[in-house]
Amino acid sequence: MFTYHRTIRVQDTDATGVLYFANQLQIGMEAFEEFLASQGFSLNEMIEKKKFLLPVVHAEADFAAPLYLGDQLEVTLSFSHIGNRSFTHTSDILKGGKKVGTVTIIHAVLCPKTKRATPIPLELSKIFTCA
């Protein structure tokens, strides 16, 4: 399991100072990106070298309590499914040790030339086991 710390900022909220609902998905993606970076995996290099693509094919969020401007979060990321050509990561969002939301995101792995599903590269599957 990987832990990411995050503060709710003005740009994350709606006019009432509460987390805008779509930004909870963003927090889940940030946790995934931070995990990859912590493992030395560069998304930028992946894109520039056109090694493979990781499009999101499904995303969902559950909300258990509102999040407000200034709230300090702990986001725990884990991989709930690793298939042959897709994987799922789940981020539990905690405030003060209490779970206030969950984000689940499924990525397919595509060949950049053909745009068809391709097996998860070994370099990725190895780092998924670190979470």
N, C-alpha and C positions, 0 to 999 in steps of 0.2 A: 504494500500500500504506500502511496506517495502522498505527502501532505503539502499543501500550498496555502499560504496566508494571503489574505486579501482584505482591503478596506473598501466599504461602499463609498463611492465618491459622487459628487454632484451630477456628473454626466451619466451615472448609472440610474438616476432616480427620475420619477415623474414630477409633476408640479406640486405634489403633496409631500415630497421628500422620501417616498417609498420606492424601493427597487422596481423599476419598470420590468414587467414580466419577461420580456424577451432577453433582458440582460442576464437572467439566471442561466440561460443557455450559453451566453458569452463567457460566464464565469467557469462553466464546465469545460469549454474549449481552452480557456486560458490555463486551467489546471493541466490539461493534456499537453499543451505546448510547453509549459514549464517542466513537466515530467520528461518530455523528449529532450529538452535542452539539458536537463540534469544528467541525462545519460549520454550526452555528447552527440546527439542526433540533430542535425540542422535541417529544418523544414525549408529554409531558403536554398540550401544546396540541393535538396531533393527536387525543388521546383526548377532551379536554374539548370541542373544537369538532366532534367526530364527523366529521372530514374523510374518513377511511378507516381501515381496520383492517389490521393486519399479523400475522395469526395464523401460528404456526409449524405447518407441515404435515409436516415431516420433520426429524429431527435425528439425527446420528450422531457418535460420538467414537472415535478410535483412540488407544491408549495405547502409547507406546514405552518409557517408563521411569516409575518411581514419582516422585511429587512429595511432599515432606515439609514439615511445619510450618516456616515461615521461609524457604522457597525463594523466590528472586527470579526472576520470570518476565518475559519479553518476549513479547508476543502480537502477531503480525502478522496483520492482517485484510485480506482482499481479496475482491472479488466475482468468483466463478468462473462465474456465469451471471446474466444479466439478460434475462429474457424479457419478454413483453407484460403478463402478469398475475401473475408471480411472479419471485423473485430468490433467489439462493443466495450466502451469504457463508461464507468459510472462514477459520478462525483457526488459524494454526500457533503452537504453544506451545513456546517455547524456554527452556532453562535453561542458563546459561553458554554461549550460542551454539549449543547442540546441540538439535535438535528432539526433544521428548519427548512430543508429542501433537498431534492435529489434531481440530478440531471443524468440522463442516459443518452448516449450518442453512438450510433452505428456508422462505421466507415466501410466502404468497399475499397478494394485495392484494384486500380486500373492501370493498364499499359497506356502510357501517354500517346503512343502512335496509333493504336487500334481503338482505344477507348473501351476495350473489353476487359472483363474481370481477369485478374491474374493472381497466382498464389502470393500470399504474404511473403515478402522478401525475408531471407534469413536474418539480415541485420535488424529488422524490426521485431521479428518473433523472439529473438534473443533478449531484446530489451523489455519486451512485454512481461517476461518472466521475472523481471526485477521489481515490478510494482507490487 
